[in-house]
């Protein structure tokens, strides 16, 4: 077993893994993994010296005594291979264990310094607030397989002496919901499900802040005096977030606005910019610090996302914007500034990798977040952009600040610019399998099927109900896989350099139909609807069209297949032949909406009905529309007591729907809704997010995607 120095602890953490050296255990997101003794000792040895080469001879001396007769090279290679399999990586694209040719191995991922070993990285590799419906939707939008190269001229190397350390150490089952550092740098205000806390940054001493009973607020932004702050609170399961002023000195919190989130206080403390959701779409608003004179600054047509940042002189705000040009890929993510006096906007930066997270330092630079290049495309980190304070425009390229794994959330900086805090989320969707019992009225506890640490989304089953088809970005780009429910290993069905999604069966179950997006980041490419014969053979093109969003087929004897296409202000539906293409528009089924992406639909197995539901935002009366394919009539089924419906999929027998619903208090539920509108809750989650549920053809199981992960606050200094 590895021997640590006297200053080390027995538990070491990296990425989603935790190593207990004394117990000889490796855990991933809290789940114990099977790892043989020799691969474990290799891992322990590498963790003693992260970022440094451990020679093959050193490993031989550690693993095999001198009097042991063994084919050393073969045995070591096999042990390293087993270690990599358990960590979910390959020698070609290592994220943890790098092979150093003819020398040995090196551990290249950041190691948690709070676990007793300094956080050290090897050579550079190309690499949620509480409002889950919005944050997760944004994450999927930004990370959903849209992988392109960095623009080399816009970004430069990292600064050399930056220090990063974790401010909180909450476990996965108690993630930090929000955390912000005070302007004077003395305190971190943070909240989790156990309460609202103040932590002294230097000493780590932590005290709860006394708040009224049932007022489960979360800190969001400090006022400049570091004695009071703006917090968000969700009063009921269907209510939007509201903004409140909370004082460290005590007293009753004061409501500033009944609908708002992601607040940012102006440098002089006189104004608050914030995000307000309108029909699930973010808008940017401005009000005085007492909540008066609220006015809209940026409307839905701009599609802003994430919190805003104030310029040092308080005359401008910066915000993220995601623009999608219909029929074009990828998304055009931008950072813009708004002059509050003239209401004129200016473009600062445009890059598909831009993600939520902004802060504007008093010394001038803008802090922003960028997703990493494959194979670490699910991570994001902070960069710094120099800004001319007179014009609000960039004066040079961005410079990397941080290198930590995880996804950046809220960012806050101190007034003197010497400290920065950021939220880091470790969000991971996986495929889970659950059995239906008692004639479909009871669901067993879902068991995880996919064991990698990338994004996996199930879409269909094999005709015999023994394996699941899903897409995954485990090799850097979304590709199509199949995995048997009794296997721990997935089979790659379709790879390549395109982003592939939505693998579903044709009516007779002989081929997979899936979508292929823009090749090599070519923004002029249309979506390709493809088919793959399951008996063997190469993929074949069915048709191509701009803005294809989803496709589904019924089962024999019905031969109906439908795809939807997003256009400005509407989502249109087309019937198509999976062999010949030949699309024909179903004009009676068009969905008209300012945000046509905001709708989910499902075709019944018998091809008789099309179910449509809104999938994001707070919905006053969530409902599902069921349209008849035969006579075009429709019925509406309300799903009350929930804030919204995230997804819908038909049950295997076509007599009910599997609907995922959510509240604004971070509760997710899987519901079974029959055609009379009767709702039966089947699964409720407060620690994980449920995406959707795909029934097996025999109706005995569900393939669900559920997202697990933790969240903590980090401190960055000397940047």
C-alpha positions in Angstrom: 0.0 0.0 0.0 1.2 3.5 -0.7 3.0 5.3 2.1 2.2 9.0 2.6 4.2 11.5 4.5 3.2 12.7 7.9 1.4 15.7 6.6 -0.9 13.7 4.3 -4.3 12.2 5.0 -5.5 8.7 4.0 -8.2 10.0 1.6 -7.3 11.6 -1.7 -9.8 13.1 -4.1 -9.6 13.8 -7.9 -12.4 14.6 -10.3 -15.4 12.4 -9.2 -13.1 9.8 -7.5 -12.1 9.3 -3.9 -9.3 7.0 -2.8 -9.1 5.7 0.7 -5.5 4.5 1.1 -6.0 2.8 4.4 -9.1 0.9 3.4 -7.8 0.2 -0.1 -11.0 1.6 -1.6 -11.7 3.6 -4.8 -15.1 5.3 -5.0 -16.7 7.2 -7.8 -19.4 9.7 -6.8 -19.7 7.8 -3.5 -20.1 4.4 -5.2 -17.4 1.8 -4.4 -15.6 0.4 -7.4 -14.0 -3.0 -7.8 -10.2 -2.6 -8.3 -7.7 -5.3 -7.9 -4.7 -4.9 -5.5 -2.0 -4.2 -8.1 -3.9 -1.6 -10.1 -4.9 0.1 -6.8 -1.2 0.2 -5.7 -0.2 1.7 -9.0 -2.8 4.4 -8.5 -1.7 5.0 -4.9 1.9 5.3 -6.0 1.1 7.8 -8.7 -1.0 9.9 -6.3 2.1 10.3 -4.0 3.7 12.3 -6.8 1.0 13.9 -8.9 2.4 15.6 -12.0 5.7 13.7 -11.8 6.9 10.7 -13.6 7.0 7.4 -11.7 9.3 5.0 -13.6 8.4 1.4 -14.5 11.3 0.2 -12.3 9.9 2.1 -9.3 6.5 0.4 -9.8 8.1 -3.0 -10.2 9.9 -2.5 -6.9 6.6 -1.4 -5.2 4.5 -4.2 -6.7 6.8 -7.2 -6.9 9.6 -8.1 -4.5 12.9 -9.0 -5.9 12.4 -12.8 -5.4 9.1 -12.7 -7.4 9.3 -14.4 -10.8 6.8 -12.7 -13.1 6.6 -11.4 -16.7 7.0 -7.9 -15.4 6.2 -5.9 -18.6 3.1 -7.9 -19.4 1.9 -7.8 -15.8 2.4 -4.1 -15.4 0.8 -3.3 -18.7 -2.2 -5.4 -17.7 -2.5 -3.7 -14.3 -2.3 -0.2 -15.8 -5.0 -1.2 -18.4 -7.3 -2.5 -15.6 -6.7 0.8 -13.7 -7.6 2.9 -16.8 -10.7 0.8 -17.5 -11.9 1.5 -14.0 -11.2 5.2 -14.3 -13.0 5.2 -17.7 -10.2 6.4 -19.8 -7.8 5.1 -22.5 -4.1 5.4 -23.2 -4.8 7.4 -26.3 -6.8 10.1 -24.5 -5.7 10.0 -20.9 -7.3 12.3 -18.3 -5.7 10.8 -15.2 -2.8 8.4 -16.0 -0.4 9.5 -18.8 2.1 7.1 -20.3 5.6 8.7 -20.6 7.2 6.8 -23.4 10.1 4.4 -22.4 10.0 5.8 -18.8 6.8 5.2 -16.9 3.6 6.9 -15.9 2.4 10.3 -14.6 -0.8 11.3 -12.8 -1.9 14.4 -14.7 -5.3 15.4 -13.2 -5.6 18.0 -10.4 -5.5 16.4 -6.9 -7.6 17.8 -4.1 -5.2 19.6 -1.8 -7.7 19.4 1.1 -7.1 15.7 1.0 -3.5 16.0 2.0 -1.6 16.3 -1.2 -1.0 19.6 -2.9 -3.1 20.2 -6.0 -0.7 19.7 -8.9 -1.3 19.4 -12.6 0.9 17.9 -15.2 1.3 19.3 -18.7 -1.7 21.1 -20.2 -4.1 18.8 -22.0 -6.4 20.0 -24.8 -9.1 19.7 -22.7 -25.9 25.0 -10.9 -27.5 27.6 -8.9 -30.7 26.2 -7.5 -32.7 27.1 -10.7 -32.1 23.6 -12.1 -34.5 23.9 -15.1 -32.7 26.9 -16.4 -29.1 25.9 -15.4 -29.4 22.4 -16.7 -31.1 23.5 -19.9 -28.2 26.0 -20.5 -25.6 23.3 -19.7 -27.1 20.9 -22.3 -27.4 23.8 -24.8 -23.7 24.6 -24.4 -22.3 21.1 -23.9 -24.6 19.0 -26.0 -22.0 17.7 -28.5 -21.2 21.1 -30.1 -17.4 20.6 -30.1 -15.2 22.9 -32.2 -11.6 24.2 -31.9 -10.5 27.1 -29.8 -9.7 30.4 -31.6 -6.0 30.6 -31.0 -5.8 34.3 -31.6 -8.3 35.1 -28.8 -6.7 33.2 -25.9 -3.2 32.9 -24.4 -1.5 30.8 -21.8 -2.3 30.8 -18.1 -0.7 33.0 -15.6 2.1 31.1 -13.7 1.5 31.8 -10.0 -2.2 31.4 -9.5 -3.3 29.7 -6.4 -6.6 27.7 -6.3 -8.1 26.0 -3.2 -11.4 24.7 -2.2 -13.4 26.9 0.3 -16.1 24.3 1.0 -15.9 20.5 1.2 -19.5 19.4 0.9 -20.2 15.8 -0.1 -22.3 14.9 -3.1 -25.5 14.5 -1.1 -25.2 18.0 0.4 -24.0 20.2 -2.5 -23.3 23.9 -2.0 -26.3 25.6 -3.6 -24.7 29.0 -3.9 -21.6 30.8 -2.6 -20.2 34.4 -2.9 -17.2 36.1 -1.4 -17.6 39.4 0.4 -16.1 42.5 -1.2 -13.6 42.9 1.6 -12.5 39.3 1.1 -13.2 38.2 4.7 -16.3 36.0 4.3 -17.8 33.4 2.1 -21.6 33.4 2.3 -22.9 30.0 1.2 -26.0 27.8 1.6 -26.8 24.1 1.3 -29.9 22.2 2.3 -28.9 22.4 5.9 -28.8 26.2 6.2 -27.2 29.5 5.3 -23.6 30.0 6.6 -20.8 32.6 6.8 -17.3 31.2 6.6 -14.1 33.2 7.4 -12.0 32.9 4.3 -8.6 32.9 6.2 -9.4 30.7 9.2 -12.2 28.5 7.8 -14.3 29.2 10.9 -18.0 28.8 10.0 -21.2 30.1 11.6 -24.8 29.8 10.6 -26.7 33.0 9.8 -29.9 33.2 11.7 -32.9 33.5 9.4 -36.7 33.2 9.8 -38.0 29.6 9.9 -38.7 28.1 6.5 -36.9 31.0 4.8 -34.5 28.8 2.9 -32.5 31.6 1.2 -29.3 31.4 -0.8 -26.7 34.1 -1.0 -26.3 35.6 -4.5 -24.5 39.0 -4.3 -23.0 41.2 -1.7 -23.5 45.0 -1.3 -20.2 46.9 -1.3 -20.1 47.4 2.5 -19.8 43.7 3.1 -22.5 43.8 5.8 -25.6 42.9 3.8 -26.3 41.0 0.7 -29.0 40.0 -1.8 -30.3 36.4 -1.5 -32.8 34.4 -3.5 -35.7 32.5 -2.0 -38.3 30.1 -3.6 -41.4 30.3 -1.4 -43.4 27.5 -2.9 -42.9 24.5 -5.3 -44.6 26.4 -8.2 -43.3 29.9 -7.3 -40.4 31.7 -9.1 -37.3 32.8 -7.3 -37.6 36.1 -5.5 -34.8 38.5 -4.3 -34.4 39.6 -0.7 -32.0 41.9 1.2 -30.4 40.0 4.1 -28.3 41.8 6.8 -25.4 40.1 8.7 -26.5 42.2 11.7 -29.8 40.4 12.0 -33.3 41.6 11.5 -36.1 40.6 9.1 -35.1 40.0 5.5 -36.7 42.5 3.1 -38.2 41.5 -0.2 -36.8 43.5 -3.2 -38.8 41.8 -6.0 -41.1 38.9 -6.2 -39.5 37.5 -9.4 -35.8 37.5 -10.0 -32.6 35.6 -9.8 -28.8 36.0 -10.5 -28.6 39.5 -9.0 -25.5 41.7 -9.4 -25.1 44.9 -7.3 -23.6 48.0 -8.8 -20.1 49.2 -7.5 -21.7 52.0 -5.6 -24.5 49.8 -4.2 -27.3 52.0 -5.6 -28.7 49.6 -8.3 -29.2 45.9 -8.8 -29.2 44.1 -12.2 -30.9 40.7 -12.2 -32.4 38.0 -14.4 -36.2 37.5 -14.6 -37.7 34.6 -16.4 -40.6 35.3 -18.8 -42.3 32.1 -20.0 -39.1 30.3 -19.1 -36.8 32.7 -21.1 -34.3 34.9 -19.3 -34.6 38.7 -19.4 -32.2 41.2 -17.8 -33.8 43.8 -15.5 -32.5 46.8 -13.5 -33.9 48.2 -10.2 -32.8 50.5 -7.4 -31.2 48.8 -4.4 -34.5 49.2 -2.5 -36.4 47.3 -5.2 -38.0 50.3 -6.7 -38.2 51.4 -10.4 -37.7 48.0 -12.0 -37.2 48.2 -15.7 -36.3 45.7 -18.4 -33.0 46.1 -20.1 -32.5 43.0 -22.3 -35.5 41.2 -23.7 -36.0 37.6 -24.9 -34.9 38.4 -28.4 -31.3 38.7 -27.1 -31.5 35.3 -25.3 -29.2 36.2 -22.4 -28.1 33.6 -20.0 -26.3 33.5 -16.7 -25.7 36.5 -14.3 -24.6 39.9 -15.4 -21.4 41.9 -14.4 -21.1 45.6 -13.7 -18.2 47.7 -15.1 -16.0 49.4 -12.5 -17.6 52.8 -13.2 -21.1 51.4 -13.0 -22.0 52.7 -16.5 -22.2 49.4 -18.3 -23.1 45.8 -17.7 -21.7 42.7 -19.4 -23.9 39.7 -20.1 -23.7 36.3 -21.9 -25.9 35.7 -24.9 -26.6 32.6 -26.9 -27.7 33.1 -30.5 -28.9 30.2 -32.7 -29.2 30.8 -36.4 -31.9 28.4 -37.6 -30.4 25.7 -39.7 -26.9 26.5 -38.6 -24.6 24.9 -36.1 -23.0 25.5 -33.7 -24.5 28.0 -31.3 -23.1 31.5 -31.4 -22.2 32.2 -27.7 -21.2 35.8 -27.1 -20.3 38.3 -24.3 -21.8 41.7 -24.9 -21.8 45.0 -23.0 -24.7 47.4 -22.6 -24.2 51.1 -22.1 -26.9 52.0 -19.5 -27.1 55.7 -20.7 -27.4 55.1 -24.4 -28.8 51.5 -24.3 -26.3 50.6 -27.1 -24.7 47.2 -27.1 -21.2 46.2 -28.1 -19.7 42.8 -28.8 -16.8 41.8 -26.5 -16.2 38.2 -27.4 -17.8 35.4 -29.5 -16.9 31.8 -29.0 -19.0 28.6 -28.9 -17.1 27.6 -25.8 -18.4 30.5 -23.7 -20.4 29.4 -20.7 -22.1 31.1 -17.7 -19.9 32.9 -15.2 -19.0 36.6 -15.3 -17.3 39.1 -13.0 -15.9 42.5 -13.8 -12.9 43.5 -11.7 -12.4 47.1 -10.4 -8.9 47.1 -12.0 -10.6 46.6 -15.4 -10.4 43.0 -16.7 -13.5 40.9 -17.2 -13.6 37.4 -15.8 -15.5 34.9 -18.0 -15.9 31.1 -18.3 -15.0 28.8 -21.2 -15.7 25.1 -21.6 -12.7 22.9 -22.2 -11.7 21.1 -25.4 -12.2 17.3 -25.7 -11.8 15.1 -23.9 -12.6 17.4 -21.0 -15.6 19.1 -22.7 -17.8 18.8 -19.6 -15.4 21.1 -17.6 -15.2 24.8 -17.8 -12.7 27.3 -16.3 -12.1 31.0 -15.9 -10.3 33.4 -18.2 -9.5 37.1 -18.0 -10.1 39.6 -20.7 -8.5 43.2 -20.6 -11.1 45.9 -21.2 -10.8 49.6 -22.1 -12.8 51.3 -19.3 -13.6 54.2 -21.6 -15.1 52.2 -24.5 -16.0 48.9 -22.8 -14.2 47.0 -25.5 -11.5 44.3 -25.3 -7.9 45.5 -25.7 -6.2 42.1 -26.0 -6.6 38.3 -25.9 -8.1 36.3 -23.0 -5.7 34.7 -20.5 -6.5 31.5 -18.7 -6.9 31.7 -14.9 -8.0 28.3 -13.6 -7.5 24.7 -14.5 -9.9 22.8 -12.2 -12.3 20.0 -13.3 -16.0 20.7 -13.0 -18.4 23.3 -14.4 -18.2 27.0 -13.4 -21.2 28.6 -11.8 -21.4 31.8 -9.9 -18.3 34.0 -9.9 -17.6 36.8 -7.4 -14.5 39.0 -6.8 -13.2 41.2 -4.0 -13.0 45.0 -4.3 -9.2 44.9 -4.3 -9.1 42.2 -7.0 -6.9 39.9 -4.9 -9.4 37.1 -4.3 -12.0 35.4 -6.4 -14.6 32.8 -5.6 -16.3 30.5 -8.0 -18.8 27.7 -7.7 -17.8 24.5 -9.4 -20.4 21.9 -10.3 -19.7 18.2 -11.1 -22.8 17.4 -13.1 -23.0 14.0 -14.8 -26.0 12.4 -16.6 -26.0 8.6 -16.7 -28.2 5.8 -17.9 -30.1 4.0 -15.1 -32.3 1.0 -15.3 -35.4 0.4 -13.1 -37.9 -2.5 -13.1 -41.7 -2.0 -13.3 -43.5 -4.2 -10.8 -47.1 -4.8 -9.5 -48.5 -4.4 -13.0 -46.6 -1.3 -13.7 -47.7 0.5 -10.5 -44.4 0.3 -8.7 -40.9 1.1 -9.8 -37.7 -0.4 -8.2 -34.8 1.8 -7.2 -32.9 2.7 -10.4 -29.5 1.1 -10.8 -26.8 2.7 -12.8 -25.9 1.2 -16.1 -23.2 3.4 -17.7 -20.1 3.7 -15.5 -18.1 6.3 -17.3 -17.8 10.0 -16.2 -19.2 11.5 -19.3 -22.7 12.5 -20.4 -24.9 9.5 -21.4 -28.5 9.8 -22.6 -30.8 6.8 -23.4 -33.1 7.0 -26.3 -34.4 3.4 -27.1 -34.1 -0.3 -26.5 -33.2 -3.3 -28.7 -36.4 -5.1 -29.9 -35.7 -7.9 -27.4 -35.6 -5.4 -24.4 -32.1 -6.7 -23.4 -30.0 -3.7 -24.3 -30.2 0.1 -24.4 -29.2 2.5 -27.3 -27.8 5.7 -26.0 -25.5 8.6 -27.1 -22.4 9.6 -25.1 -19.6 12.1 -25.4 -17.1 9.8 -23.7 -14.7 10.1 -26.5 -15.0 13.8 -26.9 -18.0 14.0 -29.4 -21.5 12.5 -29.0 -21.6 9.1 -30.6 -24.0 6.2 -30.6 -23.6 3.2 -28.2 -25.4 0.0 -27.2 -25.1 -1.6 -23.8 -26.7 -4.8 -22.5 -28.5 -4.3 -19.1 -26.4 -7.1 -17.6 -23.1 -5.7 -18.9 -20.7 -3.0 -17.6 -19.2 -2.3 -21.0 -20.8 -0.4 -23.9 -20.4 -1.1 -27.6 -19.7 1.7 -30.0 -22.1 1.5 -32.9 -21.4 4.8 -34.8 -18.4 7.1 -34.3 -16.7 9.6 -36.5 -16.2 13.4 -36.3 -19.9 14.4 -36.3 -22.0 14.9 -33.2 -24.6 12.1 -33.2 -27.8 12.1 -31.1 -31.2 10.5 -30.6 -30.7 6.9 -31.8 -34.2 5.3 -32.1 -35.6 2.2 -33.9 -37.6 2.2 -37.2 -41.0 0.6 -37.1 -39.8 -3.0 -37.8 -36.8 -2.7 -35.5 -34.2 -3.5 -38.2 -32.4 -0.2 -38.1 -31.4 2.8 -36.0 -32.4 6.3 -37.0 -30.3 9.1 -35.5 -29.3 12.7 -36.1 -25.9 13.9 -37.2 -25.1 17.6 -36.7 -22.6 19.9 -38.4 -19.4 18.2 -39.4 -16.1 19.7 -38.0 -18.0 22.7 -36.7 -19.1 23.8 -40.2 -21.8 26.3 -39.4 -23.3 26.0 -42.8 -24.1 22.3 -42.6 -27.7 21.1 -42.3 -28.8 18.4 -39.9 -28.5 14.9 -41.4 -31.1 12.2 -40.6 -29.2 8.9 -40.8 -30.0 5.2 -40.6 -27.8 2.3 -39.5 -28.8 -1.3 -40.3 -28.6 -3.4 -37.2 -27.7 -6.5 -39.2 -24.5 -4.7 -40.4 -23.4 -2.2 -42.9 -22.4 1.5 -43.0 -24.6 4.4 -42.0 -26.8 5.8 -44.8 -28.3 9.2 -45.3 -32.1 9.4 -45.2 -32.5 13.2 -45.7 -31.1 16.5 -44.6 -32.9 19.6 -43.5 -32.1 22.7 -41.4 -33.0 22.7 -37.7 -34.1 19.0 -37.2 -34.7 18.7 -33.5 -36.0 15.2 -32.9 -37.3 12.1 -34.6 -39.4 9.1 -33.6 -41.1 6.1 -35.2 -44.1 4.0 -34.2 -44.0 0.2 -34.1 -45.5 -2.2 -36.6 -48.2 -2.5 -37.8 -47.9 1.3 -38.0 -45.2 2.5 -40.3 -45.4 6.2 -39.2 -42.1 8.1 -38.6 -42.0 11.8 -37.7 -39.3 14.4 -37.3 -39.6 18.0 -36.1 -37.8 21.0 -37.5 -37.2 24.3 -35.6 -37.8 27.5 -37.5 -38.2 31.1 -36.2 -41.2 31.2 -33.9 -42.4 27.7 -34.6 -41.6 24.0 -34.5 -42.9 22.1 -37.5 -43.6 18.4 -37.9 -42.9 16.1 -40.9 -43.8 12.6 -41.8 -41.0 10.7 -43.5 -40.1 7.3 -44.9 -37.0 5.9 -43.1 -35.7 4.4 -46.3 -36.6 6.9 -49.0 -36.9 10.2 -47.0 -39.8 11.9 -48.8 -40.8 14.3 -46.0 -44.4 15.7 -45.9 -45.3 18.5 -43.5 -48.0 17.9 -40.9 -49.3 21.4 -41.0 -52.0 20.8 -38.3 -49.4 19.9 -35.7 -47.2 23.1 -35.8 -46.3 24.6 -32.5 -46.1 28.4 -32.5 -43.9 30.0 -29.8 -41.2 32.6 -29.3 -38.9 29.9 -28.1 -39.8 26.8 -30.3 -37.0 24.8 -28.6 -39.0 24.9 -25.4 -41.3 22.0 -26.4 -40.9 18.2 -26.1 -42.9 15.7 -28.0 -43.5 11.9 -28.3 -45.2 9.7 -30.8 -47.3 6.8 -29.4 -46.2 3.3 -30.2 -49.3 2.6 -32.3 -48.8 5.8 -34.3 -52.2 7.2 -33.3 -51.2 10.1 -31.1 -48.7 12.9 -30.8 -48.1 14.2 -27.2 -46.6 17.7 -26.8 -45.5 19.5 -23.7 -43.5 22.5 -22.6 -40.2 21.5 -21.1 -38.6 24.5 -19.3 -39.5 27.4 -17.0 -42.1 27.9 -14.4 -45.5 27.0 -15.8 -48.6 28.2 -14.0 -50.6 25.2 -15.1 -48.4 22.5 -16.7 -50.2 20.5 -19.2 -49.7 17.9 -21.9 -51.5 18.2 -25.3 -52.4 14.9 -27.0 -53.1 15.3 -30.7 -54.9 12.6 -32.8 -52.9 11.7 -35.9 -56.1 10.4 -37.6 -58.6 13.3 -37.2 -56.3 16.1 -35.8 -58.4 16.6 -32.7 -56.7 17.3 -29.4 -57.2 17.0 -25.7 -55.4 18.7 -22.8 -54.3 17.0 -19.6 -53.2 19.3 -16.7 -50.5 18.2 -14.3 -51.1 20.3 -11.3 -49.0 20.9 -8.1 -45.8 20.9 -10.3 -43.9 23.9 -11.7 -43.3 22.3 -15.0 -42.9 19.2 -17.2 -39.4 18.5 -18.5 -40.1 15.6 -20.8 -42.7 13.2 -22.0 -42.5 9.6 -23.5 -45.2 7.1 -24.2 -45.5 3.9 -22.1 -44.8 0.7 -24.0 -48.5 -0.1 -24.3 -49.5 3.4 -25.4 -52.1 3.7 -22.6 -50.2 6.3 -20.6 -47.2 8.7 -20.6 -44.1 8.9 -18.6 -43.6 12.5 -17.7 -40.8 14.1 -15.7 -42.0 17.0 -13.6 -40.1 19.5 -11.3 -40.7 22.1 -8.7 -38.8 25.3 -8.2 -37.5 23.8 -4.9 -35.2 21.3 -6.6 -37.5 18.3 -6.6 -37.7 16.1 -9.6 -40.3 13.4 -10.1 -41.2 10.7 -12.6 -45.0 10.6 -13.2 -47.2 8.1 -15.0 -50.1 10.0 -16.6 -52.9 8.0 -18.1 -55.1 9.3 -21.0 -57.7 10.5 -18.6 -55.2 12.8 -17.0 -54.8 10.8 -13.8 -51.3 11.2 -12.3 -49.4 8.5 -10.4 -46.0 9.6 -8.9 -43.5 6.8 -9.5 -40.2 8.2 -8.4 -39.1 11.4 -6.6 -35.6 12.8 -6.4 -34.2 15.6 -4.3 -30.5 14.8 -4.8 -30.4 14.0 -8.5 -32.1 15.4 -11.6 -34.3 13.1 -13.7 -34.3 13.8 -17.4 -36.6 11.3 -19.1 -37.7 7.6 -19.0 -37.7 5.3 -22.0 -39.7 2.1 -21.6 -38.5 -1.3 -22.9 -40.7 -2.8 -25.7 -41.9 -5.5 -23.3 -42.9 -2.9 -20.7 -40.9 -4.4 -17.9 -38.2 -1.8 -17.5 -37.4 1.8 -17.9 -34.1 3.4 -19.0 -33.8 6.7 -17.3 -31.2 9.4 -17.4 -30.5 10.8 -14.0 -27.8 13.4 -13.3 -25.7 13.2 -10.1 -22.9 15.4 -8.9 -21.7 17.7 -6.2 -21.0 21.4 -5.9 -18.5 23.4 -3.9 -17.0 26.9 -3.7 -13.4 27.5 -4.6 -11.0 30.4 -3.9 -8.6 31.8 -6.5 -5.7 34.1 -5.4 -2.8 35.9 -7.2 -4.6 36.0 -10.5 
